[in-house]
Amino acid sequence: MNPAHPTAWLVLTLTAGAISVIFPHGATAFPNARGPYFTTIEGPDTVTAGEVSEFTCTAECSPECTYTWSVDGHTNTSPTITLRTRGLTSTVEMECTSLNPASGKTSSMKKSLRVENPVSVRPAAGEEPSLNQSFHLTCVGFAQMSTIEWYKDSDILVMDAQTTLSADNTTLSFSSLLPSHSGLYRCVPSKGDTVIVSVGYLLTCGPYFTKIEGPDTVTAGEASEFTCTAECSPECTYTWSVDGQTNTSPTIIVTPSGLTSTVEMKCTSLNPASGKTSSMKKSPRVENPVSVRPAAGEEPSLNQSFHLTCVGFAQMSTIKWYKDSDILVMDAQTTLSADNTTLSFSSLLPSHSGLYRCVPSKGDTRIVSIGYLLTYGPLSVNISGPDTVEVGTEYTFVCESNCEIPCDIYWTFRQGFPSGTYIQRRTVINWTPDTPNRDQLFACVVENTYASAMATKLGEGR
């Protein structure tokens, strides 16, 4: 021991029968240990199924490191390993861990290898699998192999009455495809220790001939059944879209409310193995027994009484009224009968115009009636003014209409804007033509929320 270097001393302290190891500042247990640094895996990035590839693990390390490999769950403790993949996966995951035996420190490196597989299962040229039809699969891409075995879904293939193998086992034939034949098929050629698991072929059928079974006409408030079917192997799953709502059962029950004249439905069949889909649409017509009707002989007229009745329903417990898609707000001129079947107007106002519906319901059954559009007679429009015009003279044209509720009124000039002096004030035009023998076509359009009308008049120039 050299007292000149006190920091190099290993001091042992006995405390209550235990031994504590104390390193003064700057001292280490293994002063000559270094690394591991820069752990590296040397070897190709791509390997071929059935062929041998070599990989070496290195690191800067003192004393010399030991190495532990982990390759797809298997371990090895040599610096260099040889690898022969079978082709069962498209990649090989490997990791090398270098260990300094003096310090116990470790360092790791991972590498993911791409596996090229020369062997695959392919259908005969031009063939597509279809139920109850013949089909053929061939094992291709191998050389100098002594035996070939076939697997389906990871198990050795069990032959049935519809399947046969060629004499050299390279071709698997189906005389008539059944739903039970669907699955992932692989061939496994081998010779000695060399075994290659081929790229698989997923045999699926369909979906073909997706169709919706059910009535073409349904009744508002009544339940109707619709079933989606398809030829599919393995069994398809089904997704419905009905008026924006989705359902994932093969069979659905539809009870239309009557709000629309058709039910828009679409069924999509999905082969869960291949991911292929097929769709079918159907638009059953909706018959609605419930409607809103005016009292016999009545026509709506401003400041006159008027009555609307909800008819065509049976055994309903409640009736609600709607105007223009909103719940009806009663005013001083409107009343409902005791059973809510009749809506009465003591004196029609312009604000009463709109689309009226009744909605009888009982439990979960609700029917939205055919609506009644309350308006005040058909629109009419007329243009008053001269039939002939002369240059330099002012003429007046007036658009006249019978709007009982607010209307929009505007002029159009389909054959060109009037030439000369032109002044327009809403429904009145003052025009002084400046070109002889030129005709001018005037058109007046009248519109409200529920209707529109147009009138034309030709001013012949002289």
Secondary structure as UniProt FT lines:
FT   TURN            3..4
FT   HELIX           6..8
FT   STRAND          11..15
FT   TURN            16..17
FT   STRAND          18..22
FT   TURN            25..26
FT   TURN            31..32
FT   STRAND          34..42
FT   STRAND          46..48
FT   TURN            49..50
FT   STRAND          52..62
FT   STRAND          66..71
FT   TURN            72..73
FT   STRAND          74..76
FT   STRAND          80..84
FT   STRAND          91..99
FT   TURN            101..103
FT   STRAND          106..116
FT   STRAND          120..123
FT   TURN            125..126
FT   TURN            131..132
FT   STRAND          135..140
FT   STRAND          147..152
FT   TURN            153..154
FT   STRAND          155..156
FT   TURN            161..162
FT   STRAND          163..165
FT   TURN            167..168
FT   STRAND          171..174
FT   HELIX           179..181
FT   STRAND          183..191
FT   TURN            192..193
FT   STRAND          194..195
FT   STRAND          201..203
FT   STRAND          205..213
FT   STRAND          217..219
FT   TURN            220..221
FT   STRAND          224..233
FT   STRAND          237..242
FT   TURN            243..244
FT   STRAND          245..247
FT   STRAND          251..254
FT   STRAND          265..270
FT   TURN            272..274
FT   STRAND          277..282
FT   STRAND          285..287
FT   STRAND          291..294
FT   TURN            296..297
FT   TURN            302..303
FT   STRAND          306..311
FT   STRAND          318..323
FT   TURN            324..325
FT   STRAND          326..327
FT   TURN            332..333
FT   STRAND          334..336
FT   TURN            338..339
FT   STRAND          342..345
FT   HELIX           350..352
FT   STRAND          354..362
FT   TURN            363..364
FT   STRAND          365..366
FT   STRAND          372..374
FT   STRAND          381..384
FT   STRAND          388..389
FT   TURN            391..392
FT   STRAND          395..401
FT   STRAND          408..412
FT   TURN            414..415
FT   STRAND          420..425
FT   TURN            426..427
FT   STRAND          428..433
FT   TURN            436..437
FT   STRAND          440..447
FT   STRAND          452..461
//
